[in-house]
Amino acid sequence: HYSSLQDEVCIDGYYLRLLLENNCDSLIKNPFHFFNDLYHRFLLTTKVELRCLCLQAMTVVYSQYYEQIGPFSDAKYIVAMLEKTNDRQERDRIVLFISKLVLVKENAKQIIDGNGIGVMVDMLTLAHLHTSRLVNARLGKILKND
């Protein structure tokens, strides 16, 4: 037992923070099982931080192992979650996850059938309101010229 790992989220023997820091460079023994465990934890938790961590891990794992994992049967449900979420970080993580889900043709069809394009277009019209994505270099350049 390591006290430094006591507060770390561990799923299927993998510490998520460490896994994400290494961008899943370590070989995952059973990506299908691990991905499903991540999704299960994502669905069961009510803590937004843990949901976002699971989404981030699901995105990385799916992008690297989508051929072994195969189609994701809840792609339509993920679109519905995107439409209903009020948390910006969770919304952004869901969008990134969807960007990896479309690597599989069956998922892309589910996303389209679930009004994914409509949801994304609606979100796109609000993108200019997202102030936290200002480019600091541009802002610095403007201040420097004043």
C-alpha positions in Angstrom: 0.0 0.0 0.0 1.3 3.4 -1.0 -0.1 6.4 0.9 0.6 8.7 -2.1 -1.8 6.7 -4.2 -4.6 6.6 -1.6 -6.6 9.4 -3.1 -6.0 8.5 -6.7 -8.9 7.1 -8.8 -8.1 3.5 -9.8 -10.2 1.6 -12.3 -9.3 -1.9 -13.3 -5.8 -1.6 -11.8 -5.0 1.6 -13.7 -4.6 5.0 -11.9 -6.4 7.4 -14.2 -4.3 10.5 -13.5 -1.1 8.6 -14.1 -2.5 7.0 -17.2 -3.6 10.3 -18.6 -0.2 12.0 -17.8 1.4 9.3 -19.9 -1.3 9.5 -22.6 -2.0 5.8 -22.2 1.5 5.0 -23.4 1.5 1.9 -21.3 -0.2 -1.0 -23.0 -3.7 -1.7 -21.7 -4.2 -5.4 -21.4 -7.9 -5.5 -22.2 -9.0 -2.2 -23.7 -12.6 -3.3 -24.2 -13.1 -4.3 -20.6 -11.2 -1.2 -19.3 -13.2 1.1 -21.5 -16.5 -0.4 -20.3 -15.3 -0.1 -16.6 -14.5 3.6 -17.3 -18.0 4.1 -18.8 -19.7 2.3 -15.9 -17.9 4.6 -13.4 -18.8 7.6 -15.5 -22.4 6.7 -15.4 -22.5 5.9 -11.6 -20.7 8.9 -10.2 -22.3 12.2 -9.3 -19.1 14.1 -8.9 -18.5 16.3 -11.9 -14.7 16.1 -11.5 -14.7 12.3 -11.6 -17.1 12.3 -14.5 -14.8 14.6 -16.5 -11.8 12.4 -15.6 -13.6 9.3 -16.8 -14.6 11.1 -20.0 -11.0 12.2 -20.6 -9.7 8.7 -20.1 -12.5 7.2 -22.2 -11.5 9.6 -25.0 -7.8 8.7 -24.9 -8.5 4.9 -24.6 -11.0 4.9 -27.4 -8.8 7.0 -29.7 -6.0 4.5 -29.3 -8.0 1.2 -29.2 -11.2 1.9 -31.1 -10.6 -1.0 -33.4 -10.4 -3.4 -30.5 -13.2 -1.8 -28.6 -15.6 -1.6 -31.6 -18.8 0.3 -31.9 -20.1 2.2 -28.8 -23.8 1.3 -28.3 -24.6 4.4 -26.3 -23.4 7.1 -28.7 -26.9 8.4 -29.1 -27.2 8.7 -25.3 -23.9 10.6 -25.2 -25.4 13.2 -27.6 -28.4 13.5 -25.2 -26.0 14.0 -22.3 -24.2 16.7 -24.3 -27.5 18.5 -24.9 -28.5 18.4 -21.2 -25.2 19.1 -19.4 -24.8 22.5 -17.7 -21.1 22.0 -16.7 -18.7 23.6 -19.2 -15.9 21.2 -18.5 -18.1 18.2 -18.9 -19.6 19.6 -22.1 -16.1 20.1 -23.5 -15.0 16.6 -22.5 -18.2 15.1 -24.1 -17.4 17.0 -27.4 -13.9 15.6 -27.4 -15.2 12.1 -26.7 -17.7 12.4 -29.6 -14.8 13.5 -31.8 -13.2 10.1 -31.2 -16.4 8.1 -31.4 -16.9 9.1 -35.0 -13.8 7.1 -35.9 -16.2 4.1 -36.1 -18.8 4.4 -38.8 -21.6 2.8 -36.7 -21.0 5.4 -34.0 -21.2 8.2 -36.5 -24.6 6.9 -37.7 -25.9 6.8 -34.1 -24.6 10.3 -33.4 -26.4 11.6 -36.6 -29.6 9.7 -35.7 -29.5 11.1 -32.2 -29.5 14.7 -33.6 -25.8 15.1 -32.9 -25.3 17.5 -35.8 -28.2 19.7 -34.6 -26.8 19.8 -31.1 -23.3 20.7 -32.3 -24.6 23.4 -34.6 -26.6 24.9 -31.7 -23.4 24.9 -29.6 -21.4 26.4 -32.4 -23.6 29.5 -32.5 -22.7 30.1 -28.8 -18.9 29.6 -29.3 -18.2 33.3 -29.3 -19.5 33.6 -25.7 -16.8 31.2 -24.4 -14.4 33.8 -22.9 -12.0 31.4 -21.2 -10.5 30.6 -24.6 -8.9 34.0 -25.3 -5.5 33.7 -26.7 -3.1 35.2 -24.2 -0.5 36.0 -26.8 -2.9 38.1 -28.8 -4.0 39.9 -25.6 -0.4 40.5 -24.6 0.3 41.9 -28.1 -2.6 44.3 -27.8 -1.5 45.5 -24.3 2.1 45.9 -25.5 1.0 48.2 -28.3 -1.0 50.5 -26.0 
